[in-house]
């Protein structure tokens, strides 16, 4: 792979400032590595609600779902230590979990979000570490298993049939890490990954205390301006989204995909990429989800492994060009920042033009065409709530948590909405213009039609 010589740090710094201003980011930071060495790191804006404390590349940010990559690395390490196999049934570790009792659901299904689990509500119910023990608390994987067993779960399909994002699946994986390490998930992560990689600015949300400095406070915009919304301190969901890290540490973490460290060997790195399934919302793009990361093809035959994270007050992105040994990390202390687009701009500065990502979805589509009334209806899950798709004049609109948005179709069944890819499905395949859709694939999630005809199951 050809790399541009001596990429201008000042150009990247100036561009970060411009992007932060364009998107209204209170504070953000970027770091990039090449061949195991840092080649760029910068921060811009403020890390506090008053705008007084500057962001640096060492500032700690909540990284939300980027944590899933760390969890996947821990499971691959456990495999390489002889403690488990990726093909082990989930029932080996959770014999009482009703939806896994037939032993068809395997660990690699949880890692690739292909276990068949629908969107579940438990991230909304997780108990903070500060809450006392007692009935109704949801703090441990055992509590999660009990909650899942008490919930009527209609699986999306057989394990391995579809990719559909499941935070709960990674909570179960975190519980397995705790069983094998005989201590908390955070302690195993620190011992197996954070310390060996020199990630000294990384810890889990329960460690956010007054004596920790240089943290980017998660912020949101309220009626009176920016307001602090705090870190997500729910130990059950630490494996799904509880890491706090600097962008320098995030870049160190994703760079293990090169497979040349004691933390992650060559075979484990290959497995994280190759054990992958197509993403239903990105038909024809080649986009896939592997073991704890998304996978995209580059035009010169290289592969990009990447992940994003979103929580209230948090946006993050990491990526690594496999066999090109280039890594980028980005973080901001506000939700809904275009983190993948910003990180992608930095990556584009480091890569020659012929190496750009060819599977990135377009930013805009064309208006909906005739026949789209067949997709009108209500879609949803216990996690995401109800999303209503309806016609408004000659446009097709969907009500998302962020507001009402137009569906911009690139094909008769798929396109872009609010920066996310979508595809209407019928029995698991793209719905034609005249078919009534049975599900909406939105980014990495599949949302069944509510009260409609048909089924996802094949």
TORKOL-4160 file (C-alpha; in steps of 0.2 Angstrom, whole numbers, padded with zeros to 4 digits, m for minus):
458
<pt num="1" X="0000" Y="0000" Z="0000"/>
<pt num="2" X="0006" Y="0017" Z="m0005"/>
<pt num="3" X="0006" Y="0030" Z="0009"/>
<pt num="4" X="0007" Y="0049" Z="0006"/>
<pt num="5" X="0024" Y="0055" Z="0013"/>
<pt num="6" X="0025" Y="0067" Z="0028"/>
<pt num="7" X="0006" Y="0070" Z="0030"/>
<pt num="8" X="0005" Y="0088" Z="0036"/>
<pt num="9" X="0000" Y="0088" Z="0054"/>
<pt num="10" X="m0005" Y="0107" Z="0053"/>
<pt num="11" X="m0017" Y="0102" Z="0039"/>
<pt num="12" X="m0025" Y="0089" Z="0049"/>
<pt num="13" X="m0026" Y="0100" Z="0064"/>
<pt num="14" X="m0034" Y="0114" Z="0054"/>
<pt num="15" X="m0046" Y="0101" Z="0047"/>
<pt num="16" X="m0051" Y="0095" Z="0064"/>
<pt num="17" X="m0055" Y="0112" Z="0070"/>
<pt num="18" X="m0066" Y="0115" Z="0055"/>
<pt num="19" X="m0075" Y="0099" Z="0057"/>
<pt num="20" X="m0078" Y="0102" Z="0075"/>
<pt num="21" X="m0085" Y="0119" Z="0071"/>
<pt num="22" X="m0096" Y="0113" Z="0057"/>
<pt num="23" X="m0104" Y="0099" Z="0068"/>
<pt num="24" X="m0105" Y="0109" Z="0084"/>
<pt num="25" X="m0093" Y="0098" Z="0094"/>
<pt num="26" X="m0089" Y="0105" Z="0111"/>
<pt num="27" X="m0073" Y="0094" Z="0112"/>
<pt num="28" X="m0065" Y="0081" Z="0101"/>
<pt num="29" X="m0048" Y="0073" Z="0098"/>
<pt num="30" X="m0040" Y="0062" Z="0085"/>
<pt num="31" X="m0025" Y="0050" Z="0085"/>
<pt num="32" X="m0017" Y="0040" Z="0071"/>
<pt num="33" X="m0004" Y="0027" Z="0070"/>
<pt num="34" X="0007" Y="0019" Z="0056"/>
<pt num="35" X="0018" Y="0004" Z="0058"/>
<pt num="36" X="0016" Y="0004" Z="0077"/>
<pt num="37" X="0021" Y="0022" Z="0079"/>
<pt num="38" X="0010" Y="0038" Z="0082"/>
<pt num="39" X="0010" Y="0049" Z="0067"/>
<pt num="40" X="m0003" Y="0062" Z="0072"/>
<pt num="41" X="m0013" Y="0067" Z="0088"/>
<pt num="42" X="m0023" Y="0082" Z="0092"/>
<pt num="43" X="m0037" Y="0089" Z="0102"/>
<pt num="44" X="m0049" Y="0103" Z="0099"/>
<pt num="45" X="m0062" Y="0112" Z="0110"/>
<pt num="46" X="m0066" Y="0110" Z="0128"/>
<pt num="47" X="m0069" Y="0095" Z="0139"/>
<pt num="48" X="m0081" Y="0103" Z="0152"/>
<pt num="49" X="m0098" Y="0111" Z="0151"/>
<pt num="50" X="m0091" Y="0129" Z="0154"/>
<pt num="51" X="m0079" Y="0128" Z="0140"/>
<pt num="52" X="m0064" Y="0132" Z="0151"/>
<pt num="53" X="m0054" Y="0116" Z="0150"/>
<pt num="54" X="m0045" Y="0111" Z="0134"/>
<pt num="55" X="m0046" Y="0094" Z="0126"/>
<pt num="56" X="m0029" Y="0085" Z="0122"/>
<pt num="57" X="m0025" Y="0068" Z="0114"/>
<pt num="58" X="m0023" Y="0062" Z="0132"/>
<pt num="59" X="m0040" Y="0067" Z="0137"/>
<pt num="60" X="m0051" Y="0052" Z="0142"/>
<pt num="61" X="m0068" Y="0050" Z="0133"/>
<pt num="62" X="m0082" Y="0038" Z="0135"/>
<pt num="63" X="m0080" Y="0027" Z="0119"/>
<pt num="64" X="m0097" Y="0018" Z="0121"/>
<pt num="65" X="m0098" Y="0003" Z="0109"/>
<pt num="66" X="m0080" Y="0003" Z="0103"/>
<pt num="67" X="m0079" Y="m0007" Z="0120"/>
<pt num="68" X="m0086" Y="m0022" Z="0110"/>
<pt num="69" X="m0070" Y="m0023" Z="0101"/>
<pt num="70" X="m0060" Y="m0025" Z="0117"/>
<pt num="71" X="m0073" Y="m0038" Z="0123"/>
<pt num="72" X="m0070" Y="m0048" Z="0107"/>
<pt num="73" X="m0051" Y="m0047" Z="0109"/>
<pt num="74" X="m0053" Y="m0054" Z="0127"/>
<pt num="75" X="m0064" Y="m0069" Z="0120"/>
<pt num="76" X="m0051" Y="m0072" Z="0107"/>
<pt num="77" X="m0037" Y="m0072" Z="0120"/>
<pt num="78" X="m0047" Y="m0084" Z="0130"/>
<pt num="79" X="m0048" Y="m0096" Z="0115"/>
<pt num="80" X="m0029" Y="m0094" Z="0112"/>
<pt num="81" X="m0026" Y="m0098" Z="0131"/>
<pt num="82" X="m0036" Y="m0115" Z="0128"/>
<pt num="83" X="m0050" Y="m0109" Z="0139"/>
<pt num="84" X="m0064" Y="m0110" Z="0126"/>
<pt num="85" X="m0068" Y="m0112" Z="0108"/>
<pt num="86" X="m0078" Y="m0100" Z="0097"/>
<pt num="87" X="m0089" Y="m0114" Z="0092"/>
<pt num="88" X="m0094" Y="m0118" Z="0110"/>
<pt num="89" X="m0112" Y="m0117" Z="0113"/>
<pt num="90" X="m0118" Y="m0103" Z="0124"/>
<pt num="91" X="m0127" Y="m0115" Z="0135"/>
<pt num="92" X="m0110" Y="m0121" Z="0141"/>
<pt num="93" X="m0108" Y="m0105" Z="0151"/>
<pt num="94" X="m0127" Y="m0101" Z="0153"/>
<pt num="95" X="m0136" Y="m0118" Z="0155"/>
<pt num="96" X="m0152" Y="m0109" Z="0161"/>
<pt num="97" X="m0154" Y="m0097" Z="0147"/>
<pt num="98" X="m0170" Y="m0103" Z="0139"/>
<pt num="99" X="m0166" Y="m0096" Z="0121"/>
<pt num="100" X="m0149" Y="m0105" Z="0121"/>
<pt num="101" X="m0154" Y="m0122" Z="0128"/>
<pt num="102" X="m0155" Y="m0131" Z="0111"/>
<pt num="103" X="m0136" Y="m0128" Z="0110"/>
<pt num="104" X="m0137" Y="m0120" Z="0092"/>
<pt num="105" X="m0132" Y="m0103" Z="0098"/>
<pt num="106" X="m0113" Y="m0102" Z="0098"/>
<pt num="107" X="m0100" Y="m0090" Z="0105"/>
<pt num="108" X="m0096" Y="m0083" Z="0088"/>
<pt num="109" X="m0114" Y="m0079" Z="0085"/>
<pt num="110" X="m0114" Y="m0068" Z="0100"/>
<pt num="111" X="m0098" Y="m0060" Z="0094"/>
<pt num="112" X="m0105" Y="m0056" Z="0077"/>
<pt num="113" X="m0122" Y="m0051" Z="0083"/>
<pt num="114" X="m0129" Y="m0066" Z="0073"/>
<pt num="115" X="m0137" Y="m0075" Z="0088"/>
<pt num="116" X="m0155" Y="m0071" Z="0082"/>
<pt num="117" X="m0158" Y="m0060" Z="0097"/>
<pt num="118" X="m0171" Y="m0046" Z="0094"/>
<pt num="119" X="m0168" Y="m0029" Z="0101"/>
<pt num="120" X="m0171" Y="m0031" Z="0120"/>
<pt num="121" X="m0174" Y="m0017" Z="0133"/>
<pt num="122" X="m0161" Y="m0022" Z="0147"/>
<pt num="123" X="m0149" Y="m0007" Z="0143"/>
<pt num="124" X="m0163" Y="0004" Z="0149"/>
<pt num="125" X="m0165" Y="m0006" Z="0165"/>
<pt num="126" X="m0146" Y="m0009" Z="0170"/>
<pt num="127" X="m0142" Y="m0004" Z="0188"/>
<pt num="128" X="m0128" Y="0009" Z="0191"/>
<pt num="129" X="m0114" Y="0002" Z="0203"/>
<pt num="130" X="m0119" Y="0015" Z="0216"/>
<pt num="131" X="m0136" Y="0007" Z="0218"/>
<pt num="132" X="m0137" Y="m0005" Z="0233"/>
<pt num="133" X="m0141" Y="m0023" Z="0230"/>
<pt num="134" X="m0159" Y="m0029" Z="0231"/>
<pt num="135" X="m0174" Y="m0036" Z="0222"/>
<pt num="136" X="m0176" Y="m0030" Z="0205"/>
<pt num="137" X="m0158" Y="m0025" Z="0202"/>
<pt num="138" X="m0149" Y="m0029" Z="0186"/>
<pt num="139" X="m0131" Y="m0029" Z="0189"/>
<pt num="140" X="m0124" Y="m0046" Z="0184"/>
<pt num="141" X="m0125" Y="m0058" Z="0169"/>
<pt num="142" X="m0136" Y="m0069" Z="0181"/>
<pt num="143" X="m0148" Y="m0055" Z="0183"/>
<pt num="144" X="m0148" Y="m0053" Z="0164"/>
<pt num="145" X="m0152" Y="m0072" Z="0161"/>
<pt num="146" X="m0166" Y="m0071" Z="0173"/>
<pt num="147" X="m0173" Y="m0055" Z="0165"/>
<pt num="148" X="m0172" Y="m0063" Z="0147"/>
<pt num="149" X="m0180" Y="m0079" Z="0154"/>
<pt num="150" X="m0194" Y="m0069" Z="0161"/>
<pt num="151" X="m0197" Y="m0060" Z="0144"/>
<pt num="152" X="m0206" Y="m0067" Z="0129"/>
<pt num="153" X="m0192" Y="m0067" Z="0116"/>
<pt num="154" X="m0197" Y="m0070" Z="0098"/>
<pt num="155" X="m0180" Y="m0074" Z="0089"/>
<pt num="156" X="m0177" Y="m0065" Z="0073"/>
<pt num="157" X="m0171" Y="m0081" Z="0065"/>
<pt num="158" X="m0159" Y="m0096" Z="0067"/>
<pt num="159" X="m0142" Y="m0092" Z="0074"/>
<pt num="160" X="m0131" Y="m0086" Z="0060"/>
<pt num="161" X="m0145" Y="m0081" Z="0048"/>
<pt num="162" X="m0144" Y="m0062" Z="0051"/>
<pt num="163" X="m0133" Y="m0049" Z="0059"/>
<pt num="164" X="m0144" Y="m0038" Z="0071"/>
<pt num="165" X="m0135" Y="m0028" Z="0085"/>
<pt num="166" X="m0137" Y="m0035" Z="0102"/>
<pt num="167" X="m0129" Y="m0026" Z="0117"/>
<pt num="168" X="m0136" Y="m0040" Z="0128"/>
<pt num="169" X="m0125" Y="m0053" Z="0118"/>
<pt num="170" X="m0110" Y="m0044" Z="0123"/>
<pt num="171" X="m0115" Y="m0043" Z="0141"/>
<pt num="172" X="m0116" Y="m0062" Z="0141"/>
<pt num="173" X="m0099" Y="m0063" Z="0133"/>
<pt num="174" X="m0092" Y="m0051" Z="0147"/>
<pt num="175" X="m0100" Y="m0063" Z="0160"/>
<pt num="176" X="m0090" Y="m0077" Z="0152"/>
<pt num="177" X="m0074" Y="m0067" Z="0153"/>
<pt num="178" X="m0078" Y="m0065" Z="0172"/>
<pt num="179" X="m0081" Y="m0083" Z="0174"/>
<pt num="180" X="m0064" Y="m0088" Z="0166"/>
<pt num="181" X="m0054" Y="m0074" Z="0175"/>
<pt num="182" X="m0063" Y="m0076" Z="0191"/>
<pt num="183" X="m0064" Y="m0058" Z="0194"/>
<pt num="184" X="m0073" Y="m0043" Z="0187"/>
<pt num="185" X="m0073" Y="m0039" Z="0168"/>
<pt num="186" X="m0064" Y="m0023" Z="0171"/>
<pt num="187" X="m0050" Y="m0032" Z="0181"/>
<pt num="188" X="m0048" Y="m0045" Z="0167"/>
<pt num="189" X="m0048" Y="m0032" Z="0153"/>
<pt num="190" X="m0034" Y="m0022" Z="0163"/>
<pt num="191" X="m0023" Y="m0037" Z="0166"/>
<pt num="192" X="m0025" Y="m0045" Z="0148"/>
<pt num="193" X="m0026" Y="m0030" Z="0137"/>
<pt num="194" X="m0025" Y="m0012" Z="0144"/>
<pt num="195" X="m0009" Y="m0014" Z="0154"/>
<pt num="196" X="0000" Y="m0025" Z="0141"/>
<pt num="197" X="m0004" Y="m0012" Z="0127"/>
<pt num="198" X="0001" Y="0003" Z="0138"/>
<pt num="199" X="m0016" Y="0010" Z="0138"/>
<pt num="200" X="m0013" Y="0020" Z="0154"/>
<pt num="201" X="m0027" Y="0032" Z="0151"/>
<pt num="202" X="m0040" Y="0019" Z="0150"/>
<pt num="203" X="m0052" Y="0012" Z="0163"/>
<pt num="204" X="m0071" Y="0008" Z="0165"/>
<pt num="205" X="m0084" Y="0020" Z="0170"/>
<pt num="206" X="m0085" Y="0015" Z="0188"/>
<pt num="207" X="m0068" Y="0023" Z="0190"/>
<pt num="208" X="m0074" Y="0040" Z="0186"/>
<pt num="209" X="m0070" Y="0049" Z="0202"/>
<pt num="210" X="m0065" Y="0066" Z="0208"/>
<pt num="211" X="m0047" Y="0062" Z="0208"/>
<pt num="212" X="m0046" Y="0058" Z="0189"/>
<pt num="213" X="m0042" Y="0073" Z="0179"/>
<pt num="214" X="m0042" Y="0077" Z="0160"/>
<pt num="215" X="m0059" Y="0068" Z="0157"/>
<pt num="216" X="m0071" Y="0074" Z="0143"/>
<pt num="217" X="m0088" Y="0076" Z="0152"/>
<pt num="218" X="m0102" Y="0069" Z="0141"/>
<pt num="219" X="m0113" Y="0084" Z="0136"/>
<pt num="220" X="m0130" Y="0086" Z="0128"/>
<pt num="221" X="m0138" Y="0102" Z="0121"/>
<pt num="222" X="m0153" Y="0107" Z="0132"/>
<pt num="223" X="m0165" Y="0122" Z="0131"/>
<pt num="224" X="m0152" Y="0132" Z="0141"/>
<pt num="225" X="m0137" Y="0126" Z="0131"/>
<pt num="226" X="m0124" Y="0113" Z="0135"/>
<pt num="227" X="m0128" Y="0102" Z="0150"/>
<pt num="228" X="m0118" Y="0087" Z="0158"/>
<pt num="229" X="m0126" Y="0070" Z="0156"/>
<pt num="230" X="m0112" Y="0060" Z="0165"/>
<pt num="231" X="m0104" Y="0043" Z="0161"/>
<pt num="232" X="m0114" Y="0027" Z="0160"/>
<pt num="233" X="m0110" Y="0018" Z="0176"/>
<pt num="234" X="m0119" Y="0001" Z="0173"/>
<pt num="235" X="m0107" Y="m0014" Z="0177"/>
<pt num="236" X="m0118" Y="m0026" Z="0168"/>
<pt num="237" X="m0115" Y="m0016" Z="0152"/>
<pt num="238" X="m0097" Y="m0012" Z="0153"/>
<pt num="239" X="m0092" Y="m0026" Z="0140"/>
<pt num="240" X="m0105" Y="m0018" Z="0128"/>
<pt num="241" X="m0100" Y="0001" Z="0131"/>
<pt num="242" X="m0092" Y="0005" Z="0147"/>
<pt num="243" X="m0074" Y="0009" Z="0142"/>
<pt num="244" X="m0066" Y="0027" Z="0145"/>
<pt num="245" X="m0050" Y="0030" Z="0135"/>
<pt num="246" X="m0040" Y="0043" Z="0126"/>
<pt num="247" X="m0039" Y="0043" Z="0108"/>
<pt num="248" X="m0021" Y="0038" Z="0109"/>
<pt num="249" X="m0026" Y="0022" Z="0119"/>
<pt num="250" X="m0040" Y="0019" Z="0107"/>
<pt num="251" X="m0028" Y="0019" Z="0092"/>
<pt num="252" X="m0017" Y="0007" Z="0102"/>
<pt num="253" X="m0031" Y="m0005" Z="0105"/>
<pt num="254" X="m0038" Y="m0006" Z="0087"/>
<pt num="255" X="m0020" Y="m0008" Z="0080"/>
<pt num="256" X="m0019" Y="m0025" Z="0087"/>
<pt num="257" X="m0029" Y="m0031" Z="0072"/>
<pt num="258" X="m0012" Y="m0031" Z="0063"/>
<pt num="259" X="m0009" Y="m0047" Z="0073"/>
<pt num="260" X="0009" Y="m0044" Z="0078"/>
<pt num="261" X="0007" Y="m0042" Z="0097"/>
<pt num="262" X="0006" Y="m0053" Z="0112"/>
<pt num="263" X="m0012" Y="m0046" Z="0115"/>
<pt num="264" X="m0018" Y="m0053" Z="0098"/>
<pt num="265" X="m0009" Y="m0065" Z="0087"/>
<pt num="266" X="m0010" Y="m0067" Z="0068"/>
<pt num="267" X="m0023" Y="m0081" Z="0068"/>
<pt num="268" X="m0034" Y="m0072" Z="0080"/>
<pt num="269" X="m0033" Y="m0056" Z="0070"/>
<pt num="270" X="m0038" Y="m0065" Z="0054"/>
<pt num="271" X="m0052" Y="m0074" Z="0063"/>
<pt num="272" X="m0060" Y="m0057" Z="0069"/>
<pt num="273" X="m0061" Y="m0052" Z="0051"/>
<pt num="274" X="m0065" Y="m0068" Z="0042"/>
<pt num="275" X="m0078" Y="m0075" Z="0053"/>
<pt num="276" X="m0090" Y="m0062" Z="0046"/>
<pt num="277" X="m0108" Y="m0060" Z="0039"/>
<pt num="278" X="m0116" Y="m0047" Z="0028"/>
<pt num="279" X="m0125" Y="m0032" Z="0035"/>
<pt num="280" X="m0143" Y="m0032" Z="0029"/>
<pt num="281" X="m0145" Y="m0013" Z="0028"/>
<pt num="282" X="m0130" Y="m0011" Z="0016"/>
<pt num="283" X="m0135" Y="m0023" Z="0001"/>
<pt num="284" X="m0122" Y="m0025" Z="m0012"/>
<pt num="285" X="m0109" Y="m0014" Z="m0003"/>
<pt num="286" X="m0099" Y="m0029" Z="0003"/>
<pt num="287" X="m0101" Y="m0022" Z="0021"/>
<pt num="288" X="m0099" Y="m0036" Z="0034"/>
<pt num="289" X="m0099" Y="m0038" Z="0053"/>
<pt num="290" X="m0085" Y="m0049" Z="0060"/>
<pt num="291" X="m0081" Y="m0053" Z="0078"/>
<pt num="292" X="m0083" Y="m0037" Z="0087"/>
<pt num="293" X="m0080" Y="m0025" Z="0072"/>
<pt num="294" X="m0087" Y="m0020" Z="0056"/>
<pt num="295" X="m0077" Y="m0025" Z="0040"/>
<pt num="296" X="m0076" Y="m0015" Z="0024"/>
<pt num="297" X="m0066" Y="m0018" Z="0008"/>
<pt num="298" X="m0053" Y="m0006" Z="0001"/>
<pt num="299" X="m0050" Y="m0004" Z="m0017"/>
<pt num="300" X="m0033" Y="m0010" Z="m0017"/>
<pt num="301" X="m0038" Y="m0027" Z="m0009"/>
<pt num="302" X="m0034" Y="m0022" Z="0009"/>
<pt num="303" X="m0047" Y="m0023" Z="0022"/>
<pt num="304" X="m0053" Y="m0010" Z="0035"/>
<pt num="305" X="m0059" Y="m0016" Z="0052"/>
<pt num="306" X="m0068" Y="m0002" Z="0061"/>
<pt num="307" X="m0081" Y="0002" Z="0075"/>
<pt num="308" X="m0091" Y="0017" Z="0081"/>
<pt num="309" X="m0099" Y="0021" Z="0097"/>
<pt num="310" X="m0114" Y="0032" Z="0102"/>
<pt num="311" X="m0121" Y="0036" Z="0119"/>
<pt num="312" X="m0129" Y="0052" Z="0126"/>
<pt num="313" X="m0114" Y="0064" Z="0127"/>
<pt num="314" X="m0102" Y="0052" Z="0117"/>
<pt num="315" X="m0097" Y="0049" Z="0099"/>
<pt num="316" X="m0082" Y="0038" Z="0095"/>
<pt num="317" X="m0074" Y="0029" Z="0080"/>
<pt num="318" X="m0059" Y="0017" Z="0078"/>
<pt num="319" X="m0052" Y="0009" Z="0062"/>
<pt num="320" X="m0037" Y="m0001" Z="0056"/>
<pt num="321" X="m0031" Y="m0005" Z="0038"/>
<pt num="322" X="m0026" Y="m0023" Z="0040"/>
<pt num="323" X="m0009" Y="m0027" Z="0032"/>
<pt num="324" X="m0007" Y="m0009" Z="0029"/>
<pt num="325" X="m0004" Y="m0005" Z="0048"/>
<pt num="326" X="m0013" Y="0011" Z="0049"/>
<pt num="327" X="m0025" Y="0015" Z="0063"/>
<pt num="328" X="m0036" Y="0030" Z="0067"/>
<pt num="329" X="m0046" Y="0035" Z="0082"/>
<pt num="330" X="m0058" Y="0049" Z="0085"/>
<pt num="331" X="m0069" Y="0054" Z="0100"/>
<pt num="332" X="m0081" Y="0068" Z="0104"/>
<pt num="333" X="m0090" Y="0073" Z="0120"/>
<pt num="334" X="m0107" Y="0074" Z="0112"/>
<pt num="335" X="m0119" Y="0062" Z="0104"/>
<pt num="336" X="m0123" Y="0060" Z="0085"/>
<pt num="337" X="m0107" Y="0067" Z="0079"/>
<pt num="338" X="m0102" Y="0060" Z="0062"/>
<pt num="339" X="m0088" Y="0051" Z="0070"/>
<pt num="340" X="m0085" Y="0038" Z="0055"/>
<pt num="341" X="m0085" Y="0052" Z="0043"/>
<pt num="342" X="m0072" Y="0063" Z="0053"/>
<pt num="343" X="m0061" Y="0048" Z="0056"/>
<pt num="344" X="m0062" Y="0043" Z="0038"/>
<pt num="345" X="m0056" Y="0060" Z="0033"/>
<pt num="346" X="m0040" Y="0057" Z="0043"/>
<pt num="347" X="m0038" Y="0040" Z="0036"/>
<pt num="348" X="m0040" Y="0047" Z="0019"/>
<pt num="349" X="m0025" Y="0059" Z="0022"/>
<pt num="350" X="m0014" Y="0044" Z="0027"/>
<pt num="351" X="m0019" Y="0033" Z="0012"/>
<pt num="352" X="m0016" Y="0035" Z="m0006"/>
<pt num="353" X="m0032" Y="0039" Z="m0016"/>
<pt num="354" X="m0033" Y="0021" Z="m0023"/>
<pt num="355" X="m0034" Y="0014" Z="m0006"/>
<pt num="356" X="m0050" Y="0023" Z="m0001"/>
<pt num="357" X="m0065" Y="0013" Z="0006"/>
<pt num="358" X="m0076" Y="0008" Z="m0008"/>
<pt num="359" X="m0090" Y="0001" Z="0003"/>
<pt num="360" X="m0095" Y="0017" Z="0012"/>
<pt num="361" X="m0113" Y="0021" Z="0010"/>
<pt num="362" X="m0118" Y="0037" Z="0000"/>
<pt num="363" X="m0122" Y="0052" Z="0010"/>
<pt num="364" X="m0138" Y="0056" Z="0001"/>
<pt num="365" X="m0150" Y="0047" Z="m0010"/>
<pt num="366" X="m0164" Y="0051" Z="m0022"/>
<pt num="367" X="m0182" Y="0053" Z="m0018"/>
<pt num="368" X="m0193" Y="0038" Z="m0015"/>
<pt num="369" X="m0201" Y="0030" Z="m0031"/>
<pt num="370" X="m0218" Y="0022" Z="m0035"/>
<pt num="371" X="m0222" Y="0007" Z="m0025"/>
<pt num="372" X="m0215" Y="0012" Z="m0008"/>
<pt num="373" X="m0232" Y="0012" Z="0000"/>
<pt num="374" X="m0229" Y="m0007" Z="0003"/>
<pt num="375" X="m0216" Y="m0002" Z="0016"/>
<pt num="376" X="m0227" Y="0010" Z="0026"/>
<pt num="377" X="m0231" Y="0003" Z="0043"/>
<pt num="378" X="m0224" Y="0002" Z="0061"/>
<pt num="379" X="m0207" Y="m0007" Z="0065"/>
<pt num="380" X="m0198" Y="m0009" Z="0081"/>
<pt num="381" X="m0191" Y="m0018" Z="0096"/>
<pt num="382" X="m0191" Y="m0017" Z="0115"/>
<pt num="383" X="m0174" Y="m0009" Z="0113"/>
<pt num="384" X="m0178" Y="0004" Z="0100"/>
<pt num="385" X="m0197" Y="0007" Z="0102"/>
<pt num="386" X="m0209" Y="0010" Z="0088"/>
<pt num="387" X="m0203" Y="0018" Z="0072"/>
<pt num="388" X="m0217" Y="0023" Z="0060"/>
<pt num="389" X="m0215" Y="0024" Z="0041"/>
<pt num="390" X="m0228" Y="0034" Z="0032"/>
<pt num="391" X="m0230" Y="0045" Z="0016"/>
<pt num="392" X="m0230" Y="0064" Z="0018"/>
<pt num="393" X="m0235" Y="0070" Z="0001"/>
<pt num="394" X="m0222" Y="0063" Z="m0012"/>
<pt num="395" X="m0210" Y="0059" Z="0002"/>
<pt num="396" X="m0208" Y="0044" Z="0013"/>
<pt num="397" X="m0204" Y="0048" Z="0031"/>
<pt num="398" X="m0199" Y="0038" Z="0047"/>
<pt num="399" X="m0200" Y="0044" Z="0065"/>
<pt num="400" X="m0183" Y="0041" Z="0073"/>
<pt num="401" X="m0179" Y="0045" Z="0091"/>
<pt num="402" X="m0169" Y="0060" Z="0084"/>
<pt num="403" X="m0185" Y="0066" Z="0075"/>
<pt num="404" X="m0194" Y="0064" Z="0058"/>
<pt num="405" X="m0183" Y="0060" Z="0043"/>
<pt num="406" X="m0185" Y="0057" Z="0025"/>
<pt num="407" X="m0180" Y="0040" Z="0018"/>
<pt num="408" X="m0168" Y="0044" Z="0003"/>
<pt num="409" X="m0169" Y="0029" Z="m0008"/>
<pt num="410" X="m0154" Y="0023" Z="m0018"/>
<pt num="411" X="m0163" Y="0007" Z="m0024"/>
<pt num="412" X="m0182" Y="0003" Z="m0023"/>
<pt num="413" X="m0179" Y="m0005" Z="m0006"/>
<pt num="414" X="m0164" Y="0003" Z="0002"/>
<pt num="415" X="m0155" Y="0020" Z="0005"/>
<pt num="416" X="m0150" Y="0032" Z="0018"/>
<pt num="417" X="m0159" Y="0040" Z="0032"/>
<pt num="418" X="m0152" Y="0052" Z="0045"/>
<pt num="419" X="m0134" Y="0046" Z="0040"/>
<pt num="420" X="m0139" Y="0028" Z="0043"/>
<pt num="421" X="m0141" Y="0015" Z="0029"/>
<pt num="422" X="m0158" Y="0006" Z="0028"/>
<pt num="423" X="m0166" Y="m0008" Z="0018"/>
<pt num="424" X="m0183" Y="m0015" Z="0019"/>
<pt num="425" X="m0184" Y="m0034" Z="0020"/>
<pt num="426" X="m0196" Y="m0048" Z="0016"/>
<pt num="427" X="m0193" Y="m0065" Z="0024"/>
<pt num="428" X="m0174" Y="m0060" Z="0026"/>
<pt num="429" X="m0171" Y="m0053" Z="0008"/>
<pt num="430" X="m0173" Y="m0036" Z="0001"/>
<pt num="431" X="m0191" Y="m0032" Z="m0003"/>
<pt num="432" X="m0197" Y="m0028" Z="m0020"/>
<pt num="433" X="m0207" Y="m0012" Z="m0024"/>
<pt num="434" X="m0223" Y="m0022" Z="m0024"/>
<pt num="435" X="m0220" Y="m0033" Z="m0009"/>
<pt num="436" X="m0225" Y="m0029" Z="0009"/>
<pt num="437" X="m0210" Y="m0027" Z="0019"/>
<pt num="438" X="m0209" Y="m0038" Z="0035"/>
<pt num="439" X="m0194" Y="m0029" Z="0043"/>
<pt num="440" X="m0183" Y="m0014" Z="0042"/>
<pt num="441" X="m0164" Y="m0016" Z="0043"/>
<pt num="442" X="m0158" Y="0000" Z="0050"/>
<pt num="443" X="m0139" Y="0002" Z="0051"/>
<pt num="444" X="m0134" Y="m0014" Z="0061"/>
<pt num="445" X="m0151" Y="m0018" Z="0068"/>
<pt num="446" X="m0166" Y="m0028" Z="0061"/>
<pt num="447" X="m0183" Y="m0021" Z="0067"/>
<pt num="448" X="m0198" Y="m0033" Z="0063"/>
<pt num="449" X="m0214" Y="m0025" Z="0056"/>
<pt num="450" X="m0226" Y="m0024" Z="0071"/>
<pt num="451" X="m0243" Y="m0032" Z="0068"/>
<pt num="452" X="m0239" Y="m0034" Z="0049"/>
<pt num="453" X="m0240" Y="m0049" Z="0038"/>
<pt num="454" X="m0225" Y="m0061" Z="0036"/>
<pt num="455" X="m0210" Y="m0065" Z="0046"/>
<pt num="456" X="m0191" Y="m0064" Z="0045"/>
<pt num="457" X="m0189" Y="m0082" Z="0048"/>
<pt num="458" X="m0185" Y="m0093" Z="0033"/>
